[in-house]
Every structure is written in C-alpha cells, then in structure tokens.
Amino acid sequence: MKEDFLWGSATASYQCEGAWDEDEKEESMWDVYLHENHLENGDVASDHYHHYKEDIRMMAESSQNAYRFSLSWPRIMRRDGSINEKGISFYRELLKTCHEYHITPFVTLYHWDLPQYLEEKGGWLNVETADAFEKYAKVCFDAFHDLVDHWVSFNEPKYFAASGYLIGNYPPGHNDVQEFITAAYHVMYANALCVRVFREGNYEGQIGIVHSFSPVNGVDDSEETKIAMRYADNYANNWILDPAARGEFPSDLIEELGKKYDLSFIKEDHLKIIKENTVDFLGLNYYSHTLVKPYTSGETSFVVNNTGKGGSNSVIIKGWFEQIFDNPDAIYTEWGTQIYPQGLQKGLKEVYAKYHLPIYITENGIGVREDVSVDRVEDDYRISFMNDHLNAIMNAMDEGVDVRGYFAWSTFDLYSWKNGVEKRYGLVAIDFEDKDLKRKKKKSYDWYKDIIDSKGEKIIRKKWGV
C-alpha cells in the first residue's frame, strides 16, 4: 500500500454520539420515530459525545491514520435556521483531537439523522429540504474547513431513501414507490447543490459521496438474466453513482419510470446543476453483492431481516428482477447477508472502469452477537472477513484500480439502527450494561494494527480470477 493510504474505521453520529438532547441539540427524525414507536434507541448509544477523546486515542494506538464520522445536522442547525454554536464547538474539539493524534478526519454531512423540523415539512419529499441541506453544508464548510480535507455529502442515499419511503422499516416508515422516486431524486439534487457550494467557496480538499455498493451478479449468462441485471443495477447502484460521478441519471431508468410514475418533479434547472457539479471521489460501503434472476411472478415486495433471529430477506420488483437470498453454496450471516469478498474485487474493477474516479472503501465489516463480558472478544470471524475483503481490494489495486483508503465498520460497538446494540460490528467492545460504557479491545483491533503497521503486507493473499 502507498504511504498516504488511509487506514481507518467509521461511525455515524446517531449511532454513537448519544447526548440526544444535550447542548441545545434539536430532535432528529430518528429520535421521534424511535421514541414514539417505543423501540430501542440511540439516546445514549456509545456515548461518543463524552468519550471521543478516549475513542480517538484508541484509534491512534491501533495505528489508524483516518477516522470517518458524520456530523449531526440537528446538533448544528436550529429550527429557526440559526446556528447552534455549542454543536460547532463540539465538532471543532473532536476534529482538533483527530489532528492531535495525526488522524485524518473523513467527514460525512448526512448519515440519516434528518432534523425533525424538516421531516414535519415533508422530509425528502419536499424539495425545500435540498435547499436546507445546501445551507447546512455551507455552515459546515465555513466552520470546519481549516480542519477537514475530505468531505462526504451523503451516506448511502439508496439505503435510507428505500428504507424510509419504499420498504418502510426506517423513518418516516412509508411504503410508496412514487415517494421513493421523488425522495431519491431530491437527495441527488441536494448532493449537487452541496458540491456546488463547496466549489464556489474554494475550500481546500475534496468532496465525494458514499454509496451502499452492491455489485450485481446473475444466476446465468442468458439474455433474460442480463436484462434483469441491468434493472437491478439501476435500482441498486446507477441512480446514485451516475448523477454523482457523471452528472446524469440513467436514461433507460428514467424512461422506464416515466411509463408508470409522475416525474414532473424533475426540473431542467435541477438537471443543469446536477450535470455541472459532480464529485471528486466515490466512497463505497461494501457488505455483499446482489445476486439476481429474471422476474417470474408476484407483486413488488421487500422483506428485511432486522432481527437476526430467523426470517428471510426478499426483494422482488415486478417485471424487473428477483434477488436470490438462498444460494445453497453461499455463507450467510445471521441477518441474511452473504459473505462474498469476491464481489468487492469484481465491483471495484467495474466502478473504476466506468467512472475513473478515486475510490475509498468507506465501510466494510461484519455484524454478529458477541459476549463482551469476557476479558477479550476472540473475533477470529471478523479477522477472516476483513482479511478477505482487504485481499479483494489489493487484488483490484494490482489490476490498476485507484483505491485510496479502507475504513472498517465500525470503530467500536454502536447502536445499529433497528437492530439495536445486539448487532455488533466494532473493533472495540463496549459493555452497554456498564454505567461507564467500558471499552475493551477485541482481537481484531490488535490484528488490524498489525496489518496497518505492515502496510498491508501481512494480509493473507488469495487470487480469485474475477
């Protein structure tokens, strides 16, 4: 690996900060949704708000040189449009701590925690939310530009838009295709507005977008399967990456959606802004690939396993494709995610060939149930997972793909949305039953340090020929 390769780990504000109502922070849509539905919440989470100095020190002790985290929009912007200086002060101190430990901040502006006051006005269904995001982005650029060189507009537009408006398992909990299409468009418009204000401000550094990357594979090489794969790729990847990197939505996707849905929200002046304001790099969060077959029967439906206690995942888009979740030759996690590092190698090659932009692997990890009462969690399964995915990255780099960093998900155990704290991803264990939320290094923490210190030389290499 090159000397300037970023070796880090990642978190998200709602999932780790806690302090949900401290220092004049506004409510987020997640605060309201989880409280009203009496679901496990992130009110305290990992209490990173009060432990950030310890957490960043532990990152440095494991030789990490980068930290990917997100800013909380409702911690920074008040309902009346004014700036919460206490929020600005917190993040400036966090950023200064990163620099104190020679850790490069990799800062995401939006990791799903929309201010509730914007949700009350329609959330991402309302184009005014895109305008509000542009103003929020400028506040952040102005407040932190001297401490940040790597900016991200959005984390996983597809995941939060589909979960919130199509599948309905995340706030606002809707199940409406028209709403999903509208919200998705407004998010990508907001991304372009954010890039534009970054360029106009002549801030130092670069700005990109992070995508929940799921490269598409088919069950066979038939023409029908190839058509299904294109539909699946448009749904899973292209509507984010194409406008972000190329400045335009896939024409065949727009044509297909226009047959059934109202696309009057698409405006020529929006499209011009999208065309003229593309990103500097792509962040790819990789957990698995998407294996599809041609559509056979049934209505459009989505089933998501948020319990990890049985139950299946299912994706069917009528007339387009069906996703395969029961491959007898595959290995799945308890949450039904296939472990398939080969997909990352193949996907990296495809994305780089298509967009020719620098790539960061901004999330990669495995969520499991773990007993953290022991002296040290012996998470060999996580080590194996990370080794094989780092190997996939290195294989792709050997073939010329420009990958500039890797961020393990996650820095420490945190609140995992509808999975609560039961689903653990961290390199560092947190005992959520302990009043002090004691941190303990897992075996993977020490392993990762060894890998970083060796500049990747200690990765067990495998060739897959994908």
C-alpha positions as CSV (number, residue, x, y, z in Angstrom):
1,M,0.0,0.0,0.0
2,K,1.1,3.6,-0.6
3,E,2.4,5.7,2.2
4,D,-0.6,8.0,2.0
5,F,-3.2,5.2,2.1
6,L,-5.9,5.9,4.6
7,W,-6.3,3.1,7.2
8,G,-9.2,3.8,9.4
9,S,-12.6,3.0,10.8
10,A,-16.0,4.6,10.7
11,T,-19.0,5.6,12.8
12,A,-22.2,7.7,12.4
13,S,-23.5,10.5,14.7
14,Y,-26.8,9.0,15.7
15,Q,-25.3,5.5,16.1
16,C,-22.6,6.5,18.5
17,E,-22.8,10.0,20.0
18,G,-25.8,9.7,22.4
19,A,-26.3,13.1,24.2
20,W,-29.5,13.2,22.1
21,D,-30.9,16.3,23.9
22,E,-27.7,17.9,25.3
23,D,-26.3,21.3,24.4
24,E,-29.4,22.6,22.6
25,K,-29.4,19.8,20.0
26,E,-32.7,19.6,18.1
27,E,-34.6,16.3,17.7
28,S,-33.8,14.2,14.7
29,M,-36.4,12.2,12.8
30,W,-34.8,9.1,14.4
31,D,-35.3,10.5,17.9
32,V,-39.0,11.0,17.3
33,Y,-39.6,7.8,15.3
34,L,-37.9,5.5,17.9
35,H,-39.4,7.2,20.9
36,E,-43.0,7.3,19.5
37,N,-42.8,3.6,18.5
38,H,-41.2,2.5,21.8
39,L,-38.2,1.0,20.0
40,E,-34.6,0.7,21.3
41,N,-33.0,4.0,20.6
42,G,-29.6,5.8,20.4
43,D,-30.3,8.3,23.3
44,V,-27.0,7.1,24.9
45,A,-25.6,4.8,22.2
46,S,-21.8,4.5,22.7
47,D,-21.7,8.0,24.4
48,H,-19.0,9.1,22.0
49,Y,-20.1,12.6,22.8
50,H,-18.4,12.3,26.1
51,H,-15.8,9.6,25.2
52,Y,-14.5,10.9,21.9
53,K,-11.0,11.7,23.3
54,E,-10.6,8.2,24.6
55,D,-12.0,6.7,21.4
56,I,-9.7,8.7,19.1
57,R,-6.7,7.9,21.3
58,M,-7.6,4.2,20.9
59,M,-7.7,4.6,17.1
60,A,-4.3,6.1,17.2
61,E,-3.0,3.3,19.4
62,S,-4.1,0.8,16.7
63,S,-2.1,2.8,14.1
64,Q,-5.2,4.1,12.3
65,N,-4.5,7.3,10.4
66,A,-8.1,8.2,9.5
67,Y,-11.5,8.5,11.1
68,R,-14.7,8.6,9.1
69,F,-17.6,10.0,11.1
70,S,-20.7,12.1,10.5
71,L,-21.9,15.5,11.7
72,S,-25.3,15.7,13.2
73,W,-27.4,18.2,11.3
74,P,-29.9,18.7,14.2
75,R,-26.9,19.3,16.5
76,I,-25.7,22.2,14.3
77,M,-28.8,23.9,12.8
78,R,-31.7,25.1,14.9
79,R,-35.3,25.0,14.0
80,D,-35.3,28.8,13.4
81,G,-32.4,28.5,11.0
82,S,-29.7,29.8,13.3
83,I,-26.5,28.0,14.2
84,N,-26.1,26.1,17.4
85,E,-22.6,27.3,18.4
86,K,-22.4,24.5,21.0
87,G,-22.7,22.0,18.3
88,I,-20.0,23.7,16.2
89,S,-17.7,23.8,19.3
90,F,-18.1,20.1,20.0
91,Y,-17.1,19.1,16.4
92,R,-14.2,21.5,16.4
93,E,-12.9,19.9,19.5
94,L,-13.4,16.4,18.1
95,L,-11.6,17.5,14.9
96,K,-8.7,19.0,16.8
97,T,-8.4,15.8,18.8
98,C,-8.1,13.9,15.5
99,H,-5.2,16.2,14.4
100,E,-3.6,15.9,17.8
101,Y,-3.3,12.1,17.2
102,H,-2.3,12.5,13.5
103,I,-5.6,11.1,12.3
104,T,-7.2,12.4,9.1
105,P,-10.9,13.3,9.5
106,F,-13.1,12.0,6.8
107,V,-16.3,13.9,7.4
108,T,-19.9,13.0,6.3
109,L,-22.5,15.7,6.3
110,Y,-25.6,13.5,6.3
111,H,-25.8,10.0,7.8
112,W,-29.6,9.7,8.0
113,D,-30.4,11.9,11.0
114,L,-32.6,14.5,9.4
115,P,-33.8,17.2,11.7
116,Q,-37.4,16.5,12.8
117,Y,-38.4,20.1,11.9
118,L,-37.7,19.3,8.3
119,E,-39.4,15.9,8.5
120,E,-42.5,17.8,9.6
121,K,-42.4,19.7,6.3
122,G,-42.2,16.5,4.2
123,G,-38.6,15.4,4.6
124,W,-37.0,14.4,1.4
125,L,-40.3,14.6,-0.4
126,N,-40.1,18.3,-0.2
127,V,-37.5,20.0,-2.5
128,E,-37.0,22.7,0.2
129,T,-35.1,20.0,2.2
130,A,-32.5,20.1,-0.6
131,D,-32.2,23.8,-0.2
132,A,-31.9,23.5,3.6
133,F,-29.1,20.9,3.1
134,E,-27.2,23.3,0.9
135,K,-27.3,26.0,3.6
136,Y,-26.3,23.4,6.3
137,A,-23.4,22.2,4.1
138,K,-22.1,25.8,3.8
139,V,-22.3,26.3,7.5
140,C,-20.2,23.2,8.0
141,F,-17.7,24.1,5.3
142,D,-17.2,27.6,6.8
143,A,-17.0,26.2,10.4
144,F,-14.6,23.3,9.8
145,H,-12.7,23.9,6.5
146,D,-9.4,24.6,8.3
147,L,-9.6,21.1,9.9
148,V,-11.1,18.9,7.1
149,D,-9.8,18.0,3.7
150,H,-12.1,15.0,2.9
151,W,-15.8,15.7,2.8
152,V,-18.8,13.5,2.0
153,S,-22.2,14.8,1.2
154,F,-24.4,11.8,1.8
155,N,-24.0,8.3,3.3
156,E,-26.0,5.7,1.3
157,P,-28.8,7.6,-0.5
158,K,-30.2,4.3,-1.8
159,Y,-30.4,2.7,1.6
160,F,-32.0,5.5,3.6
161,A,-34.4,6.5,0.7
162,A,-35.5,2.9,0.0
163,S,-35.8,2.0,3.7
164,G,-37.7,5.2,4.6
165,Y,-40.0,5.6,1.6
166,L,-40.2,2.2,-0.2
167,I,-39.7,-0.6,2.3
168,G,-41.0,1.4,5.3
169,N,-38.7,-0.1,8.0
170,Y,-36.9,3.2,8.7
171,P,-38.4,6.6,9.4
172,P,-40.6,8.1,8.0
173,G,-41.9,4.5,7.6
174,H,-43.7,4.9,4.2
175,N,-44.3,2.2,1.6
176,D,-44.8,4.1,-1.7
177,V,-42.9,3.8,-4.9
178,Q,-43.8,7.3,-6.1
179,E,-42.5,8.7,-2.8
180,F,-39.2,6.7,-3.1
181,I,-38.6,8.0,-6.6
182,T,-39.3,11.6,-5.5
183,A,-37.2,11.4,-2.4
184,A,-34.3,9.8,-4.2
185,Y,-34.3,12.5,-6.9
186,H,-34.3,15.3,-4.2
187,V,-31.3,13.7,-2.4
188,M,-29.3,13.6,-5.6
189,Y,-30.2,17.2,-6.4
190,A,-29.2,18.1,-2.8
191,N,-25.8,16.3,-3.4
192,A,-25.2,18.5,-6.5
193,L,-26.2,21.7,-4.5
194,C,-23.7,20.7,-1.8
195,V,-20.9,20.1,-4.4
196,R,-21.7,23.5,-6.0
197,V,-21.4,25.4,-2.7
198,F,-18.2,23.6,-1.9
199,R,-16.7,24.6,-5.3
200,E,-18.0,28.2,-5.1
201,G,-16.4,28.5,-1.6
202,N,-13.0,27.5,-2.9
203,Y,-12.5,25.3,0.2
204,E,-9.4,23.1,0.4
205,G,-9.7,19.4,-0.1
206,Q,-12.2,17.2,-2.0
207,I,-15.8,16.2,-1.8
208,G,-17.4,12.9,-2.6
209,I,-20.5,10.8,-1.9
210,V,-20.8,7.4,-0.1
211,H,-22.9,4.6,-1.7
212,S,-24.2,1.4,-0.3
213,F,-22.4,-0.5,-3.0
214,S,-23.9,-3.9,-4.1
215,P,-22.4,-5.1,-7.4
216,V,-24.8,-7.1,-9.4
217,N,-24.3,-10.7,-10.5
218,G,-26.7,-13.0,-12.4
219,V,-27.6,-16.7,-12.0
220,D,-26.6,-17.4,-15.5
221,D,-25.5,-15.8,-18.8
222,S,-28.8,-15.8,-20.5
223,E,-30.1,-12.7,-22.2
224,E,-33.1,-12.6,-19.8
225,T,-30.7,-12.6,-16.8
226,K,-28.6,-9.8,-18.3
227,I,-31.7,-7.7,-18.7
228,A,-32.7,-8.4,-15.1
229,M,-29.1,-7.5,-14.0
230,R,-29.4,-4.1,-15.7
231,Y,-32.7,-3.4,-13.9
232,A,-31.1,-4.4,-10.6
233,D,-28.0,-2.3,-11.3
234,N,-30.2,0.7,-12.0
235,Y,-32.1,0.1,-8.7
236,A,-29.1,-0.7,-6.5
237,N,-26.3,1.5,-7.9
238,N,-26.7,3.6,-11.0
239,W,-29.2,6.2,-9.9
240,I,-26.7,7.3,-7.2
241,L,-23.3,6.8,-8.9
242,D,-24.3,8.1,-12.4
243,P,-25.6,11.5,-11.4
244,A,-22.9,11.9,-8.7
245,A,-20.0,11.0,-11.0
246,R,-21.3,11.7,-14.5
247,G,-23.9,14.3,-13.8
248,E,-26.9,12.5,-15.3
249,F,-29.4,9.8,-14.4
250,P,-29.5,6.5,-16.4
251,S,-31.7,7.3,-19.4
252,D,-33.3,3.8,-19.6
253,L,-34.3,4.1,-15.9
254,I,-35.9,7.5,-16.4
255,E,-37.7,6.1,-19.5
256,E,-39.0,3.0,-17.6
257,L,-40.1,5.0,-14.5
258,G,-41.9,7.5,-16.7
259,K,-44.2,4.8,-18.0
260,K,-45.9,4.4,-14.6
261,Y,-45.0,7.3,-12.3
262,D,-45.2,11.1,-12.2
263,L,-41.8,12.6,-12.9
264,S,-42.9,16.2,-13.0
265,F,-40.6,16.9,-10.0
266,I,-37.7,16.7,-12.4
267,K,-36.8,20.2,-13.4
268,E,-34.4,21.4,-16.1
269,D,-32.6,23.8,-13.8
270,H,-32.0,20.9,-11.3
271,L,-30.6,18.7,-14.1
272,K,-28.2,21.5,-15.1
273,I,-26.9,21.8,-11.6
274,I,-26.5,18.0,-11.3
275,K,-24.7,18.0,-14.7
276,E,-22.3,20.7,-13.6
277,N,-21.5,19.6,-10.1
278,T,-20.0,16.1,-9.9
279,V,-17.9,14.6,-7.1
280,D,-14.2,14.2,-6.7
281,F,-14.2,10.7,-5.4
282,L,-16.5,7.8,-4.6
283,G,-16.9,6.1,-1.2
284,L,-18.2,2.6,-1.4
285,N,-19.7,0.8,1.5
286,Y,-19.4,-2.9,0.8
287,Y,-21.1,-5.8,2.7
288,S,-22.3,-8.1,-0.1
289,H,-23.3,-8.4,-3.7
290,T,-26.7,-8.6,-5.3
291,L,-27.4,-11.9,-7.0
292,V,-30.4,-11.8,-9.3
293,K,-32.6,-13.8,-11.6
294,P,-35.2,-12.7,-14.1
295,Y,-38.6,-11.8,-12.6
296,T,-41.1,-14.7,-12.6
297,S,-44.2,-13.8,-10.6
298,G,-45.6,-11.9,-7.6
299,E,-46.1,-8.3,-6.7
300,T,-43.2,-5.9,-5.9
301,S,-42.2,-6.6,-2.3
302,F,-39.4,-6.1,0.2
303,V,-38.7,-8.1,3.3
304,V,-35.8,-7.1,5.6
305,N,-34.5,-9.2,8.4
306,N,-33.8,-6.7,11.2
307,T,-33.8,-9.3,14.0
308,G,-31.0,-11.8,13.1
309,K,-33.3,-14.5,14.6
310,G,-34.5,-16.2,11.5
311,G,-36.8,-14.9,8.9
312,S,-35.8,-14.2,5.4
313,N,-34.8,-11.3,3.2
314,S,-36.7,-10.8,-0.1
315,V,-36.6,-8.3,-2.9
316,I,-38.9,-8.6,-5.9
317,I,-39.5,-5.8,-8.3
318,K,-42.4,-6.7,-10.6
319,G,-41.3,-7.0,-14.2
320,W,-37.7,-6.2,-13.4
321,F,-35.9,-8.8,-11.3
322,E,-35.8,-11.1,-8.2
323,Q,-32.9,-11.2,-5.7
324,I,-31.6,-14.5,-4.6
325,F,-31.0,-14.9,-0.8
326,D,-31.0,-18.7,-0.5
327,N,-27.9,-19.8,-2.6
328,P,-27.1,-23.3,-1.2
329,D,-23.4,-22.7,-1.9
330,A,-23.2,-19.4,-0.1
331,I,-22.4,-18.4,3.5
332,Y,-24.7,-16.0,5.2
333,T,-24.7,-14.0,8.5
334,E,-27.5,-14.3,11.0
335,W,-29.0,-11.3,9.3
336,G,-29.1,-13.0,5.9
337,T,-26.1,-11.1,4.4
338,Q,-24.0,-13.3,2.1
339,I,-20.3,-13.2,2.8
340,Y,-18.8,-12.7,-0.6
341,P,-15.5,-10.8,-0.8
342,Q,-15.0,-11.7,-4.5
343,G,-17.9,-9.4,-5.2
344,L,-15.9,-6.5,-3.9
345,Q,-12.9,-7.2,-6.2
346,K,-15.2,-7.5,-9.3
347,G,-17.3,-4.5,-8.3
348,L,-14.2,-2.3,-7.8
349,K,-13.0,-3.1,-11.3
350,E,-16.4,-2.3,-12.8
351,V,-16.8,1.0,-10.9
352,Y,-13.3,2.2,-11.7
353,A,-13.6,1.3,-15.4
354,K,-16.9,3.1,-15.6
355,Y,-16.2,6.4,-13.7
356,H,-12.4,6.7,-13.5
357,L,-12.6,8.4,-10.0
358,P,-10.6,7.6,-6.9
359,I,-12.3,5.2,-4.6
360,Y,-12.4,4.8,-0.8
361,I,-13.9,1.7,0.9
362,T,-15.8,3.7,3.4
363,E,-17.4,0.8,5.3
364,N,-16.8,-2.9,5.5
365,G,-17.4,-5.2,8.4
366,I,-19.5,-8.0,9.8
367,G,-22.2,-7.7,12.4
368,V,-22.7,-10.5,15.0
369,R,-23.8,-11.2,18.5
370,E,-20.9,-11.2,20.9
371,D,-20.4,-11.8,24.6
372,V,-18.4,-8.8,25.7
373,S,-18.3,-9.8,29.4
374,V,-15.1,-11.7,28.7
375,D,-11.6,-10.2,29.0
376,R,-11.2,-10.1,25.3
377,V,-13.5,-10.9,22.4
378,E,-11.8,-13.5,20.3
379,D,-13.4,-12.5,17.0
380,D,-11.5,-14.6,14.5
381,Y,-14.5,-14.5,12.2
382,R,-14.1,-10.7,11.9
383,I,-10.4,-11.1,11.2
384,S,-11.2,-13.6,8.5
385,F,-13.8,-11.3,7.0
386,M,-11.6,-8.2,7.0
387,N,-8.6,-10.2,5.6
388,D,-10.5,-11.5,2.7
389,H,-12.1,-8.1,1.8
390,L,-8.7,-6.3,2.1
391,N,-7.3,-9.0,-0.1
392,A,-10.1,-8.3,-2.6
393,I,-9.1,-4.6,-2.6
394,M,-5.5,-5.4,-3.0
395,N,-6.3,-7.7,-5.9
396,A,-8.2,-4.9,-7.6
397,M,-5.4,-2.4,-7.0
398,D,-3.0,-4.9,-8.5
399,E,-5.2,-4.6,-11.7
400,G,-4.9,-0.8,-11.7
401,V,-7.9,0.3,-9.6
402,D,-7.2,3.6,-7.7
403,V,-8.3,2.7,-4.1
404,R,-7.0,5.3,-1.6
405,G,-8.4,4.1,1.8
406,Y,-10.2,1.5,3.8
407,F,-12.5,2.1,6.8
408,A,-13.6,-0.8,8.9
409,W,-17.2,-0.6,10.2
410,S,-17.0,0.1,13.0
411,T,-14.6,1.9,15.3
412,F,-16.3,0.4,18.3
413,D,-19.6,-1.2,19.1
414,L,-22.5,1.1,18.5
415,Y,-26.3,1.3,18.0
416,S,-27.2,-0.5,14.8
417,W,-30.5,1.2,13.9
418,K,-33.4,-1.2,14.1
419,N,-31.0,-3.9,15.3
420,G,-30.3,-2.0,18.5
421,V,-27.0,-2.8,20.2
422,E,-27.4,-6.6,19.8
423,K,-25.7,-6.5,16.4
424,R,-22.0,-5.7,17.0
425,Y,-19.5,-4.5,14.4
426,G,-16.8,-2.9,16.5
427,L,-13.1,-3.4,16.7
428,V,-13.5,-2.3,20.3
429,A,-16.1,-3.9,22.5
430,I,-18.5,-1.7,24.6
431,D,-20.4,-3.1,27.5
432,F,-23.7,-1.3,27.2
433,E,-24.8,-2.7,30.6
434,D,-21.9,-1.0,32.3
435,K,-22.7,2.6,33.5
436,D,-19.3,3.8,32.3
437,L,-19.6,2.0,28.9
438,K,-16.2,0.5,29.3
439,R,-14.2,0.0,26.2
440,K,-12.2,-3.2,25.6
441,K,-10.0,-4.0,22.6
442,K,-11.1,-7.1,20.6
443,K,-8.7,-9.5,19.0
444,S,-9.5,-7.8,15.6
445,Y,-8.3,-4.5,17.0
446,D,-4.8,-5.9,17.5
447,W,-4.9,-7.7,14.2
448,Y,-5.8,-4.5,12.4
449,K,-2.9,-2.7,14.0
450,D,-0.5,-5.4,12.7
451,I,-1.9,-5.1,9.2
452,I,-1.6,-1.3,9.2
453,D,1.9,-1.4,10.6
454,S,2.9,-3.8,7.8
455,K,1.2,-1.6,5.2
456,G,-0.9,-4.5,4.2
457,E,1.9,-6.9,3.8
458,K,0.5,-9.3,6.4
459,I,-2.8,-9.8,4.5
460,I,-3.1,-13.4,3.6
461,R,-3.4,-13.1,-0.2
462,K,-5.7,-15.2,-2.4
463,K,-6.4,-15.0,-6.1
464,W,-9.9,-15.4,-7.3
465,G,-9.7,-14.5,-11.0
466,V,-12.9,-12.5,-11.1
